[in-house]
Amino acid sequence: MNDIQQTLLNIVKPLCEDSDMVIVKQMETINDNEILLYVYASNNDIGRLIGKKGIMATSIRQMMQVVSKVEKKRINVKFEAL
């Protein structure tokens, strides 16, 4: 697991009830300037991570934009239920 994946995992894991089930995977993209990260968690925790009207997901993505400035790449975060 690289530093970007670990950073995202450190952000989302405390927000989940079943934190042992949380997985962060980096997927390949066509664009070299983009990093695609998927967060996998249980159904209940995905709802918690997305939040009402997507407010929590937006906040998580904004925190990851700080990392994107350091890496000089665009980071795209997606949430999926296990």
Phi, psi and omega in degrees: 000129180274177185296324181292316177297317181295321178298313179296319178298319179294332178283314189273332185300315179294343181277350186257145176289315180257072188292340179289339181272353184284130179229137174241125180235141175262129180253155178283147177233163178288323182277126180289341181266016182230141175241124181253119180242133176250134174253120178252131179206174179293163182305313181297320182287327176297318176300321179291319182289328178280318177077173179293129180057021176075017184294318181293317179299319178297319179295319178297317179297322179295321177296323180288340177294334174297317178295323182295329178294321179291316182281346184058039177221157177275132180251128179245123183247129178238150181242132181224143177276147177282000000 
